Amino acid sequence: MTSSPQPAGWYPDQQNPRFHRWWDGQAWTADTRPSHDAEMIELDIEGAHDPHKIRAQVAKGTQGRGGAVTGGGTLFSEPVLVVNQRAKLIEMAAEFGVFDQHGNRLGGVVQVGQSTLKKAIRLLTNYDQFLTHRFEIRDANHSTVLKVTRPAKVFKSRFLVTRADDSPIGEIVQENVFGKIRLGFLVNGEKVGGIFAENWRAWNFAIKDHADVEIARITKTWGGFVKAAFTTADNYVVEIHRPLRDPLASMVVASALTIDTALKQDDN
């Protein structure tokens, strides 16, 4: 990047034109976001992430438990994942940044496959909730590591989790319609765990293994007045209580990073 004097904001990344990079007014930061035609319509109102705010978010979301364990610096090896949705006044496709408990960027989640027609439906109607939704979970180098697809639905949601090459890992299946949402993790047809909303509004979730032992927790956190008042963007903290092996590890990461967003489509 060429460090030329200009106001803080998002500018095309000269090294990778598929992305924009954040200029803080003095230097280029590590924050990037995909370039797409919807940016002018969506009215992005959020700048680069603030590590100090993320650390405060972790303290609140974990009730002081964050920082006790050092992670490996990846989406699959950190004990705490901070997931913050990019705030947009008009959202055509959901985007999240994923950080460790110290505020370092680990990757992101991007909703993909939003055609012009689907964007128009999302903007003008509430029928978007019945359509197929696709998400890519990407690492810090923008490489896709997991894909999550929620096929078109009427009542209960189902999510297909695959690797980057589209090879299947498992399914996340909604088990009930009324009350506190429950979803089961299925791998080769066998239940290996699940995710359980702790109240009917699905603010917080417990993730459990096949023996009904909690292995992770999702806690929503306050995103600030502007986010809460003018957007539907969510912030939350994911605590993973112990190292997990695949396929359960991938199922937990996939569910923790995308389920809240995918289920939120049902509220449109």
N, C-alpha and C positions, 0 to 999 in steps of 0.2 A: 504494500500500500504506500501511496505518496502522502506524507503528512503535510498537507497544505492548510493554511488558515481558513476556517469556515465554521459556522455555528454547529453546535452539537446536533447530531441526528444520524439517521441511517443513510448510508451511501453505498453504491455498487462496489463489491469487492473486486479489485483489479486482478487478484490471483485466482478467483473463482467467480465468474459472472453469474452463476446460478444463485449466489447469496449476496445479501447486503451485510455490511459491517458497521458497528456503532463507533462514531467519532465523538469523543466526550468534550470536544472543544480544544483539546491540547494534544491528544494522542489517540491512536486506534486501539480499541479494546479487543478482547477475545470474543465478545458477543456477536453472533451472526444470526441471520434469519433468512429463510428462503425468499427468493425474488419471485413475485407472481403479480399478475395483472389486477388482482383484487385489492392490492394495498391502498389505492386511492379511494376505493369504495368503502373499505372497511374502517377507515379512520383510526389507525393505530394511535393510541394515546399513551403508550408506555415506552420508556427509554430502556437503557441497559440495566441489568440487575445490580443490586447493591449488596455486597457480601455482608455488610453489617446488619442489614435488615433480614437477610436470610438466617444469620446466626440467631437473631432475636426470634425469628419465626420458629426455628428448631427448639429453642428453649421453651417457648410457649407450647408448641405442638407435642413435645415429648415430656412436658412437665419436669424439665431439668435433667432428663435421662440421656440426652444427646451428648456426644463427646467421650463417652466411657470406653468405646471400642474404636480402634483405628481400622479403616477400611483399605481396600486395595486399589481405589481410584477408578473403578469402572461401575457401570450400571448394575453388574451382577455381584460385586464384591464389597459394596458399601453398606454398612448397617443402617444408615439413614439416608433417604432420598427426599429431597425437597422439590416439589412439583408445582410450578407456578404458571398459570395460564396467561398468555399475552392478552392484555386488555384492549378490546376494539369496540368502538361504538356500534359498528355494524359488523357482525362476524359471518364471513362466508365459509371459512374453514378454521377449525380449532388448531391452535399452536400452543405448545408447552415448552418451557425450559426445565431441565432436570439438573439439580445441583447436589453436591455433597453437603454435609452439615457445616462445613466451613465457608461455603459460598462458591466453591470451584465448580465450573460447568462440567457435567458428566455427559450431557447429550440433550435430546429433546424428543418430543412427540409431535408429529404433523399429521393432520387429516388430509388424505390424498383422494384423488378420483372425483373431485368436485367439478363436474362439467358446468358449462354456462347455464344449462337448464336447471340442474340441481341447485346452483347458487340462486337462481331466480325464484325457485320454489321455496328455498330457505328464507329469502328476503321478504317474499310477499305473502306466504301462507304458513300454516303450521303442519303441513303434510310431510315436512322433512323427517319427522319422527318415524315414518313408516318406510323410509327408503334405506338402502344399503349404505353403511358407513365403513370406511376403511382408514386405518391408522398405521403409520410406520413409526417404530421406535428406533431412534438413531443414536449412535455414540458421539463422542466429542469430535470425531473426525467426519461427521455427517454420513457415516456408513450405516445402512439399515441393518439392524441386528435381529429384530422381531417384527412381524406384521400381525395386526389384529383386524379381523373383518366381522362386522355385525351385519348379517344378511337382513333383507327386508323383513319386517315383522308386523304383527297385528297386536298381540297381547304380550307374550313372553319373548324376551330377547335371548339370542344365542350368539356366541362369539367364537370364531375360529382363530386359533393361534398357530402361526407358522413361523419357520425360520426365514431368513432373508431370501433363500432360494425357493420359497414356497413349499418346502417339505413340511408336512404336518407335525405338530407337537401335541395338541389337544384341543378340547372345547371347553368353554365356560357357558353353562346352561342355567338360565333363570328358572328357579324352582317354584316360585309363587308369584301371584299378581297383587294380592292385597296384603297389607301389613308391612312388616320389616322385610325388605328385599333379601332373598337368599339366592346364591348362585353356586353351583357345583362345578368342580374341576374334573373333567373326564379325560383320561388318557387311555387309548385303546379300549374304550368302552367301560373302564373301571374308574370309580370315583377315588381321587387321590387327595381331595381337600375341597375347600370352598371359601367363599367370601360372604360375610354376613353384616348387613346394615344393623346398627345398634339402635336406630330409631326409625320411625316411619318416613321421616324426611331424608333419610340416607345421608346424614352429615358425617358420620364416622362409621368405619368398618373394621371388623376383626377378620383376619384371614387365618384359617385353621387347616391342619393336615387331616389325613384320613382317620386319625384316632381322636379327632375333635380337640386337639391341642393347639392353642394359639401360636402361630409362627410369625405373624406380622400384624401390624396395625396401621390404619390410615386415619389421620386426624385432620379435618379441615381447619384452616387458620384464617384470621382476618387479613384481607388484602389491602385494606386502606379505604378511606371514604370515597375517593374517586372511582375505584374499581367497583365497590359495592353499590354506589348510587347510580352509576351510568352504564355498567356492563354486567354481564352474567359470568364473568371470568372468576374462576376459583383458584385458591391456593391451598395446598395441603402437604402434610409431612407423612412419610412412610417409614415406619420402624420395622426392620427385619431382625427378629430376635436371635437368630442363629444362622450360620452358613447353610445353604440348601444345595442339594444336588438336582441336576436335571432329571426328568422333565419338570419337577415341581418348582425349581428355581425360575425357569422361564415362565411358567404359569403364574407365579406370584408377581414377577416383575411386570408381565403383560397386563395382569388384572389391576395391579396397583397404579399403573401409569395411564390406563385408558378406560377402565370401567366407569368411573365417575362421569367422565365426559360422554361416553356412549349412552349411559342411562339418562343423562340430563337431556338428551334429545327427546325423550319421552314426555318432558314437561313443557315442550314448546306449545 
